[in-house]
Amino acid sequence: MKKDRTNLLFAMIGIGILTGILLPRWIWTNPGIRMELLNTNSLRSYITLEVDSRYLFFHILGKRVCAMLLLFFGTYTAAGFWVFAAFFLSMGISFGILLSLSVWQMGYFGIFFMLCALIPQWALYGIAGYRMTCFMEKRRMRTIICKENIVATYYRKTMLEFTIILAVTLTGCFTEAYMNPWILKNILNFYF
């Protein structure tokens, strides 16, 4: 059963990415539309922009930790799996839309640009999400098997798992705030 649920979550990401890639074409039928964030002037100004990494770190930290906490406590609800499925679908749609618009704006270089923009931190967020889905499955099986009998070590394991997920998320926030702007500036210097 666990393998089926994991495959369904991967399918939700894939469906989201495919929907996100096709969605801009369905919404904006005029090929002359350009995404303001990815236009040439904005990208050139980003190269010279000084990024306040500390402010960016705390801004990202608030958003990512809030999402991880909601997902973590969502594992304690009866609809925990569907919360995860909706979250993975929305992340896939977001990635697909950004990928589609970056290719639309920058050509095939847009694929490379999007991968460089997301790989460092989203690899870590993916690890945190995978650990959280494993935790959700373990918790679900424990609830089915144990009913009311909770072993005392369960709380320590839960706190340890929560701490690991939080540490990986914090590392992802750090790479997104401090490493990602540097990577993007170097990629854009290469592009222009």
C-alpha positions as CSV (number, residue, x, y, z in Angstrom):
1,M,0.0,0.0,0.0
2,K,2.9,2.4,0.8
3,K,4.4,2.0,-2.7
4,D,1.0,2.9,-4.3
5,R,0.7,6.0,-2.2
6,T,4.3,7.1,-3.0
7,N,3.7,6.5,-6.7
8,L,0.5,8.5,-6.5
9,L,2.4,11.4,-5.0
10,F,5.0,11.3,-7.8
11,A,2.1,11.1,-10.3
12,M,0.6,14.2,-8.7
13,I,3.9,16.1,-9.2
14,G,4.1,14.9,-12.8
15,I,0.5,15.9,-13.5
16,G,1.1,19.2,-11.9
17,I,4.2,19.9,-14.0
18,L,2.4,18.9,-17.2
19,T,-0.6,21.1,-16.3
20,G,1.8,24.0,-15.4
21,I,3.6,23.7,-18.7
22,L,0.4,23.7,-20.7
23,L,-1.5,26.3,-18.6
24,P,0.2,29.5,-19.8
25,R,-0.5,28.5,-23.4
26,W,-4.1,27.9,-22.6
27,I,-4.5,31.1,-20.7
28,W,-2.4,33.5,-22.8
29,T,-3.0,32.7,-26.4
30,N,-1.1,35.7,-27.5
31,P,2.6,34.6,-28.0
32,G,3.7,38.3,-27.7
33,I,3.0,38.2,-23.9
34,R,6.2,38.2,-21.9
35,M,6.5,37.5,-18.2
36,E,7.7,40.8,-16.6
37,L,10.0,39.0,-14.1
38,L,11.9,37.2,-16.9
39,N,12.2,40.0,-19.4
40,T,15.6,41.0,-20.5
41,N,15.8,44.3,-18.6
42,S,14.8,42.7,-15.3
43,L,17.3,39.9,-15.7
44,R,20.1,42.4,-16.6
45,S,19.2,44.5,-13.5
46,Y,19.3,41.4,-11.4
47,I,23.0,40.9,-12.3
48,T,23.9,44.2,-10.7
49,L,21.4,44.0,-7.8
50,E,22.7,43.7,-4.3
51,V,20.6,41.0,-2.5
52,D,20.1,41.4,1.2
53,S,20.6,37.7,1.9
54,R,19.8,38.0,5.6
55,Y,16.4,39.6,5.0
56,L,15.7,37.1,2.2
57,F,16.7,34.2,4.5
58,F,14.2,35.2,7.2
59,H,11.5,35.8,4.6
60,I,12.0,32.4,3.0
61,L,12.3,30.8,6.4
62,G,8.9,32.0,7.5
63,K,7.2,30.8,4.4
64,R,8.9,27.3,4.2
65,V,8.7,26.5,7.9
66,C,5.0,27.5,7.9
67,A,4.4,25.1,5.0
68,M,6.4,22.3,6.6
69,L,4.6,22.7,9.9
70,L,1.2,22.7,8.2
71,L,2.2,19.5,6.3
72,F,3.7,17.9,9.4
73,F,0.5,18.5,11.5
74,G,-1.6,17.6,8.5
75,T,-0.1,14.1,8.9
76,Y,-2.1,13.8,12.1
77,T,-5.4,14.3,10.3
78,A,-7.5,11.7,8.5
79,A,-7.0,13.6,5.2
80,G,-3.2,13.8,5.6
81,F,-2.4,12.0,2.4
82,W,-4.8,14.2,0.4
83,V,-3.2,17.3,1.9
84,F,0.2,16.0,0.7
85,A,-1.3,15.2,-2.7
86,A,-2.7,18.7,-3.1
87,F,0.5,20.3,-2.0
88,F,2.6,18.2,-4.4
89,L,0.1,19.0,-7.2
90,S,0.4,22.7,-6.5
91,M,4.2,22.6,-6.4
92,G,4.2,20.8,-9.7
93,I,1.9,23.4,-11.3
94,S,4.1,26.2,-10.0
95,F,7.2,24.6,-11.4
96,G,5.5,23.9,-14.7
97,I,4.3,27.4,-15.1
98,L,7.7,28.9,-14.3
99,L,9.4,26.5,-16.7
100,S,7.0,27.2,-19.5
101,L,7.3,30.9,-19.1
102,S,11.1,30.9,-18.8
103,V,11.3,28.8,-22.0
104,W,8.8,31.1,-23.7
105,Q,10.9,34.1,-22.6
106,M,14.5,32.8,-22.9
107,G,14.3,29.9,-25.3
108,Y,15.9,26.6,-24.5
109,F,18.3,28.4,-22.1
110,G,15.2,28.8,-19.9
111,I,15.3,25.1,-19.0
112,F,18.8,25.4,-17.8
113,F,18.0,28.7,-16.0
114,M,15.1,27.1,-14.1
115,L,17.1,24.0,-13.1
116,C,19.8,26.2,-11.7
117,A,17.3,28.4,-10.0
118,L,15.6,25.5,-8.2
119,I,18.1,22.6,-7.9
120,P,20.1,23.4,-4.7
121,Q,17.2,24.2,-2.4
122,W,14.4,22.1,-3.9
123,A,16.5,19.0,-3.7
124,L,16.7,19.6,0.1
125,Y,13.0,20.4,0.2
126,G,12.3,17.2,-1.7
127,I,14.3,15.2,0.9
128,A,12.2,16.9,3.7
129,G,9.0,16.1,1.9
130,Y,10.0,12.5,1.4
131,R,10.9,12.1,5.0
132,M,7.5,13.6,5.9
133,T,5.6,11.2,3.7
134,C,7.5,8.3,5.3
135,F,6.6,9.7,8.7
136,M,2.9,10.0,7.6
137,E,2.9,6.3,6.5
138,K,4.6,5.1,9.7
139,R,2.1,7.1,11.8
140,R,-0.8,5.8,9.9
141,M,0.3,2.2,10.3
142,R,0.9,2.7,14.0
143,T,-2.6,4.1,14.4
144,I,-4.1,1.1,12.6
145,I,-2.1,-1.4,14.6
146,C,-1.8,0.1,18.0
147,K,-5.0,2.0,18.4
148,E,-4.7,3.5,22.0
149,N,-1.3,1.9,23.0
150,I,1.4,4.4,22.5
151,V,4.9,3.4,23.4
152,A,6.9,6.0,25.4
153,T,9.7,6.1,22.8
154,Y,7.2,7.1,20.1
155,Y,7.3,10.7,21.3
156,R,11.1,10.8,21.2
157,K,11.1,9.3,17.7
158,T,8.5,11.9,16.6
159,M,10.5,14.8,17.9
160,L,13.7,13.4,16.3
161,E,11.9,13.0,13.0
162,F,10.5,16.5,13.3
163,T,13.9,17.9,14.1
164,I,15.5,16.2,11.1
165,I,12.8,17.5,8.8
166,L,13.2,21.0,10.2
167,A,17.0,20.9,9.9
168,V,16.8,19.8,6.3
169,T,14.2,22.6,5.6
170,L,16.5,25.2,7.3
171,T,19.4,24.0,5.2
172,G,17.2,24.5,2.1
173,C,16.3,28.0,3.2
174,F,19.9,28.8,3.7
175,T,20.9,27.6,0.2
176,E,17.9,29.4,-1.3
177,A,18.9,32.7,0.4
178,Y,22.7,32.7,0.2
179,M,23.7,30.3,-2.6
180,N,20.9,30.7,-5.1
181,P,21.4,34.5,-5.9
182,W,25.1,33.9,-6.5
183,I,24.3,30.9,-8.8
184,L,21.7,32.9,-10.7
185,K,24.0,35.9,-11.2
186,N,26.7,33.7,-12.7
187,I,24.2,32.0,-15.0
188,L,22.8,35.3,-16.1
189,N,26.4,36.7,-16.7
190,F,26.9,33.7,-19.0
191,Y,23.6,34.3,-20.8
192,F,24.2,37.9,-21.5
